């Protein structure tokens, strides 16, 4: 059954910090709505809530649950040099609807360290999404400029509250996209596992930090 903070909190999370309890309940309720018609629905929602809590940045330290920061500490003294960079984010699809050929996936997730060791804020993600739409969005295969498959963008949005999509909890501030695959070849590539997610590439301005000896 769904829970409500603070009047109805399950026994298993009463030892968590208040913020973590709220996160757990939000994830559980969203997952429960997704799985409620399945016999194991409540167990799936419970497992999703604990996994989602860790994904949202919570972890155990010295036996206590705490919010683990993904931000890096800057050295006390440093030299900073600005440099143009080209970055790429790759994340697997979170939901594939075969009957309608609809594919939903994360484009960029906020406040999570990427493969470059950087994080991106919700504000910057929204700017990137708006810029992507303003300049005329194009879907290509493996960033090949000569590849222009028949793929239509159905939805393109920022998740505002955090919820379960497919079987994965998507945190608030995440940029998501749903596309309809009209190209038979591309659809076969998705079904075979050759294409597994969206990949977003864009230019930016990075700051190189070096400690001063």
N, C-alpha and C positions, 0 to 999 in steps of 0.2 A: 504494500500500500504506500501511497505517497506520504511524505513527512512535511512538517511545517515548523520553521524556526521562529520563536524558541519554545512554542507550546507543545510540540510533538517531536522529540528527538530520540532516535533509537539508542538503546543502551550501549551498543558497540562503539559509538563515537563520542560519548559524553566526556571522555578523557582528552579529547582534542581541543585545541584552542578555538575560541568562538568563530573566528574567521574561517578556520578549516572546517568546522561543523557546517557553516553556511555553504561552503563550496561543495562539501560532500552531499548535502541534501539537494542542492541544485542539480548536481550531476545525477544523483540517484533518481530524482523525480523525472528528469528528462529521459533517462534510460528506461525507467519503469513504463513510461508512456509508450516507448518504442517496443518494449517486449511484453507488455501486459497480457497479450493474447496467446503467449506461449506458456506451456506448463512450467518451465523453469525460469519464467520471466523475472521473478523477484530475485532469484540467485544471480541471474545475469546482470540485473541492475545493480546489485550489491557489489559484484566483482568490477563492473564498469566504474562505479563510484570510487572505489579504492585506487584503481588504476588511473582514473582521471585526476584524483587528488594529487598523486605523485607527478602527473603530467603538468598540473597547474603550479608546480614548484614546491610542494610540501614534501618533507622527508624527516626521518628520525635522526636526531643527534643527541648522543648521551642518553638514549632511552626516551627522549621527548620529541614530540612532533613540532617542527618549526618551519617557517617559510625560508627556503634556501634561495639566496640571491644568485642570479646568473651574471650579475655585473662584476667586472673585474676591478680590483683595486689599482689605482694609478700609483706609480712610483712617486716618492716625495719630491724628487727633482727629475725633470725630464726635458728632452728636446722634442718638439713637435714639428713634423713636416707634412704638409698637405700634398696629396698625390691623387690623380685621377685613377679610378678603378672601374673594372667591369665585373659585376657579380652575377651569379646564377644560383637560384634556389630550386631544389628538386624535392617534391614530396609526393608520396603515393596517393592514389585516389582513395576517398573514404566511402564512396557509394557508387555502384554501377547498377542501373535499372535496364536490364536486357530487353524487355518487351518494348520500351520506348526509345532505346538506345541513348539514354541519358547518363552522363558521367559527371559526378560531383567530386571536387577535390580541393585541397588547400593550396593556395598560391603562395602566401607568406604567412608565417605564424609569428606573433609578437613576443618580445622579451624572452626569446629562446636563442641560445648560442648556436650559430650556424656553422657550416664546415670551414668558414674563414676565421672563426673565433670571435665573430661580431654578433651584436644583437640589434634589432630594429624595433623602434617604438610604434605604437598604434597610430600616432600622428603621421609618421613617415610612411607607414603602410597605406593609410588613406590617401596621402598625396600621390603615391605610386599608382594606386588603383584609378584615381581620377585622371592622372596623366595618361595612363594606358587607354582609357576610354576616350579622352579628348582627341588624341592623335589618330584615332581610327584603329580599333583593336584588330589584330591579325593572329590567327592560329596557324602555326607551322609545325612540321615534324622535325624534331632534333635541331630546331633553330635554322633549318635550311631555308634560305631566302627563295629558293626555286620551288619549295614545297608549299602549295596552297590548297590543302584538302577542303572538302565540303563539310565544314563544322560550324554550327551556329551557336553563339553564346545566348543561352536562355536566361541565366541569372548570373549576376556579378555583385557580390555584396560583402559587407563587413558584419560578422556575427557580433551582436551587441551584448548578449547575455551569457553565452556559453551553453552548449547542449550536445546531446549525442546525435551524430549523423551516421547512418549505417551502424557500425559497431564501435565507433570511435568517438570519444569526447572531444569536442572542438571548443577551445577556450575563447572567451570574449576578446574581441579585437582582431580576430583572424580574418584574413581575406580569403573568400571562397568563390568558386566559379562552378556553374553547371553548364555543360555543353551538350548539344544534341549532335550525334555523329551520323552524318548523312553519307559519308564516304565509306563504301563497303570495305575497301582495303584497310582503312584506319580502324574500322570496327573489328575486323579479324585480328589486327595487331593487338588490340586491347583484350579481346577474348583469349588470345594465345599467351598473353603475359609479356609480349614484346614491348608494349607501351603500358606503363604502370602508374603514371601520374603526370601532373603539370610541371613544367619547368619554366620559371620566369627569369629573364635576364634583363639587366639594365645598368646604365652607367651611374657613377656616383663620385663623391669626393671623400676620400679616406684620410685619416690622420695617422701617420706612423709615429709611435712613441718609442723613444730610446732613453734608457736610464743614463744619468750623468755620473761618471766615476769621479 
